[in-house]
Amino acid sequence: MAGIIGLVGGEEFRAGCEDMDREIMRASGQDPARVVVIPTAAVTGPAKAANDGVRHFSSLGGNASQLMVLEREHAEDAELVKGIEGAGVIYFTGGSPDHLLATVRDSLLLSAILAAVERGTVLAGSSAGAMAMGSLMRRPRLGHWVDALAITPGIAVLPHHERGNPEDTSRELQGQVPADTIVFGIDARTGCLGGPGNWRVVGSGKVTVYRGADWSVYQSGDNLPPDV
């Protein structure tokens, strides 16, 4: 996949995200970067989530707009999907990962996004947005794992990981995910930016990488191992 992926641990568009989001825009190669914010997951307040995103990226020098894909029919609307054309960054907000997955899986929108990423567009997502990009996704309320969009093959994301204890999380994961699945525990206001073999930690927190029974912690500015 030619484009760059941004997996963010949550609390998007807030103080402490500025440097991370400038990095995400810079990775697009556009100046100013055209950022399209998609609030599909934000089921309790999509307008606010979209407006917050547009305001945030605009304040950082981006050319930001919103694409209000809220239901499955929107994700299959060819005219609406045209809203991502020319985007340097496509950004999925946090919220309900289940709703996001049900809305975009195998949709016209997803096909268009993947084609844009092949052309070099940055695809970023925070919390639910990042979770849905993995091969597997933990359903927060039910505690079990389901197949996700597999935009980042072999990877799963645990957002808001500043709340977790790595030793406890490692023990839990060994009984829940296949041994060949790498899990990124990403703190809020922190992200992994890049792609397979070329991930870098950006933002104000840390990323914990779980592989089998092993786990390692990486700080902002660190590169993850090239075999991740």
C-alpha positions as CSV (number, residue, x, y, z in Angstrom):
1,M,0.0,0.0,0.0
2,A,1.6,3.2,-1.2
3,G,0.0,5.6,1.3
4,I,0.8,6.2,4.9
5,I,-1.4,5.1,7.8
6,G,-1.9,7.0,11.0
7,L,-3.3,5.0,14.0
8,V,-4.2,7.3,16.9
9,G,-5.0,6.3,20.4
10,G,-7.9,8.7,21.1
11,E,-8.7,12.2,22.4
12,E,-8.3,13.5,18.9
13,F,-8.4,17.2,18.0
14,R,-7.3,18.3,21.5
15,A,-4.4,20.1,23.1
16,G,-1.4,17.9,22.8
17,C,-2.3,16.6,19.4
18,E,-0.8,19.5,17.4
19,D,2.6,18.1,16.7
20,M,1.3,14.7,15.8
21,D,-1.3,16.1,13.4
22,R,1.2,18.4,11.8
23,E,3.2,15.2,11.1
24,I,0.2,13.5,9.6
25,M,-0.5,16.5,7.3
26,R,3.2,16.7,6.4
27,A,3.2,13.1,5.4
28,S,0.6,13.8,2.7
29,G,3.1,15.9,0.7
30,Q,0.5,18.6,0.2
31,D,1.0,22.2,1.4
32,P,-1.5,23.0,2.6
33,A,-2.8,19.5,3.2
34,R,-6.4,18.9,2.2
35,V,-7.9,17.0,5.2
36,V,-11.3,15.3,5.1
37,V,-12.8,14.5,8.5
38,I,-15.3,11.6,8.5
39,P,-17.3,11.3,11.8
40,T,-19.0,7.9,11.1
41,A,-18.1,6.4,14.4
42,A,-19.2,9.5,16.4
43,V,-22.8,8.2,16.8
44,T,-23.7,10.5,19.7
45,G,-22.4,13.7,18.2
46,P,-21.2,13.5,14.6
47,A,-21.6,17.2,13.8
48,K,-19.6,18.2,16.8
49,A,-16.8,15.6,16.0
50,A,-16.7,16.8,12.4
51,N,-16.6,20.5,13.4
52,D,-14.0,19.9,16.0
53,G,-11.8,18.1,13.4
54,V,-12.2,20.8,10.8
55,R,-11.5,23.6,13.3
56,H,-8.4,21.7,14.6
57,F,-6.8,21.0,11.3
58,S,-7.6,24.4,10.0
59,S,-5.9,26.0,13.0
60,L,-2.8,24.0,12.1
61,G,-2.7,25.3,8.5
62,G,-4.7,22.6,6.8
63,N,-7.4,22.9,4.3
64,A,-10.0,20.9,6.2
65,S,-13.6,19.8,5.4
66,Q,-16.0,17.2,6.7
67,L,-17.7,14.3,4.9
68,M,-20.9,13.3,6.8
69,V,-21.0,9.6,6.1
70,L,-23.2,8.5,9.0
71,E,-25.1,5.5,7.7
72,R,-24.5,2.6,5.3
73,E,-26.5,4.3,2.6
74,H,-24.2,7.3,2.8
75,A,-21.2,5.0,2.3
76,E,-22.8,3.7,-0.9
77,D,-23.7,7.2,-2.3
78,A,-21.4,7.8,-5.2
79,E,-21.9,11.6,-5.1
80,L,-21.1,11.8,-1.4
81,V,-18.1,9.5,-1.8
82,K,-16.6,12.0,-4.4
83,G,-16.0,14.2,-1.3
84,I,-12.7,12.5,-0.7
85,E,-11.3,13.3,-4.2
86,G,-8.0,15.2,-3.9
87,A,-7.7,14.6,-0.2
88,G,-4.2,14.4,1.3
89,V,-5.5,13.1,4.6
90,I,-8.6,11.2,5.3
91,Y,-9.4,11.1,9.0
92,F,-11.9,8.8,10.8
93,T,-12.9,10.1,14.3
94,G,-13.4,8.0,17.4
95,G,-16.7,6.7,18.7
96,S,-18.4,3.4,18.1
97,P,-16.1,0.9,16.3
98,D,-19.0,-1.5,15.7
99,H,-21.0,1.2,13.8
100,L,-18.0,2.3,11.9
101,L,-17.2,-1.3,10.8
102,A,-20.8,-2.0,9.8
103,T,-21.1,1.2,7.8
104,V,-17.9,1.1,5.7
105,R,-17.0,-2.6,5.3
106,D,-17.2,-3.6,1.6
107,S,-18.6,-0.2,0.7
108,L,-18.1,2.1,-2.2
109,L,-16.5,4.6,0.3
110,L,-14.0,2.0,1.5
111,S,-13.1,1.1,-2.1
112,A,-12.5,4.8,-2.9
113,I,-10.5,5.3,0.2
114,L,-8.2,2.3,-0.5
115,A,-7.7,3.5,-4.1
116,A,-6.8,7.0,-2.7
117,V,-4.3,5.4,-0.3
118,E,-2.7,3.5,-3.2
119,R,-2.1,6.9,-4.8
120,G,-0.5,8.3,-1.7
121,T,-3.3,9.7,0.5
122,V,-2.7,9.4,4.3
123,L,-5.4,7.4,6.0
124,A,-5.7,8.2,9.7
125,G,-8.1,7.1,12.4
126,S,-8.4,7.8,16.1
127,S,-9.7,5.2,18.7
128,A,-12.6,3.5,16.9
129,G,-11.1,4.8,13.6
130,A,-7.8,3.1,14.3
131,M,-9.4,-0.1,15.7
132,A,-11.4,-0.7,12.6
133,M,-8.2,-0.6,10.4
134,G,-6.7,-3.6,12.0
135,S,-7.0,-7.3,11.1
136,L,-8.9,-7.9,14.3
137,M,-10.9,-5.5,16.5
138,R,-11.9,-6.0,20.1
139,R,-15.6,-5.1,20.7
140,P,-15.3,-3.0,23.8
141,R,-18.7,-3.9,25.5
142,L,-18.5,-7.6,24.7
143,G,-14.8,-8.2,25.2
144,H,-14.3,-10.5,22.3
145,W,-12.5,-10.0,19.0
146,V,-14.0,-9.8,15.4
147,D,-12.5,-9.5,12.0
148,A,-11.9,-5.8,11.0
149,L,-11.0,-4.1,7.8
150,A,-7.4,-5.4,7.6
151,I,-6.1,-2.2,6.2
152,T,-3.1,-2.9,8.4
153,P,-2.7,-6.7,8.0
154,G,-1.6,-8.7,11.1
155,I,-2.1,-5.7,13.4
156,A,-4.7,-4.9,16.0
157,V,-5.1,-1.7,18.0
158,L,-5.9,-1.1,21.7
159,P,-6.6,2.7,22.0
160,H,-6.5,4.8,25.2
161,H,-3.7,2.5,26.4
162,E,-2.5,5.0,29.0
163,R,-5.2,3.4,31.1
164,G,-3.7,-0.1,30.8
165,N,-1.1,-2.2,32.6
166,P,1.2,-3.9,30.1
167,E,1.8,-7.0,32.2
168,D,-2.0,-7.6,32.6
169,T,-2.7,-6.7,29.0
170,S,-0.1,-9.1,27.8
171,R,-1.5,-12.0,29.8
172,E,-5.0,-11.2,28.5
173,L,-3.9,-11.0,24.9
174,Q,-2.2,-14.4,24.9
175,G,-5.6,-16.0,25.4
176,Q,-7.5,-13.8,23.0
177,V,-5.5,-13.2,19.7
178,P,-3.5,-15.4,17.4
179,A,0.3,-15.5,18.2
180,D,1.1,-13.9,14.8
181,T,-1.1,-10.9,15.5
182,I,0.8,-7.8,16.7
183,V,-1.1,-5.6,19.0
184,F,-0.4,-1.8,19.3
185,G,-1.4,-0.4,22.6
186,I,-1.6,3.3,21.8
187,D,-2.0,6.1,24.3
188,A,-4.4,9.0,23.8
189,R,-3.0,11.9,21.8
190,T,-0.4,9.6,20.4
191,G,-0.1,7.7,17.1
192,C,1.8,5.2,15.0
193,L,2.5,6.8,11.6
194,G,3.8,4.9,8.6
195,G,3.2,1.3,7.6
196,P,4.5,-2.2,7.8
197,G,8.2,-2.1,8.5
198,N,8.2,1.7,8.9
199,W,6.2,2.7,11.9
200,R,7.1,5.8,13.9
201,V,5.6,7.0,17.2
202,V,4.2,10.5,17.1
203,G,2.4,12.6,19.7
204,S,2.6,13.1,23.4
205,G,2.5,9.6,24.8
206,K,3.8,6.1,24.1
207,V,3.0,3.0,22.2
208,T,3.2,-0.5,23.7
209,V,3.8,-3.3,21.1
210,Y,2.6,-6.8,22.1
211,R,3.9,-9.9,20.3
212,G,3.0,-13.2,21.8
213,A,4.3,-13.2,25.4
214,D,6.6,-10.2,24.8
215,W,5.9,-6.5,25.0
216,S,8.0,-3.4,24.5
217,V,7.3,0.3,25.0
218,Y,8.2,3.0,22.5
219,Q,8.2,6.8,23.1
220,S,7.4,9.6,20.8
221,G,10.0,9.9,18.1
222,D,10.9,6.2,18.3
223,N,10.8,3.9,15.3
224,L,9.2,0.5,15.8
225,P,11.2,-2.6,14.8
226,P,11.4,-3.1,11.1
227,D,9.7,-6.5,11.4
228,V,6.5,-4.9,12.7
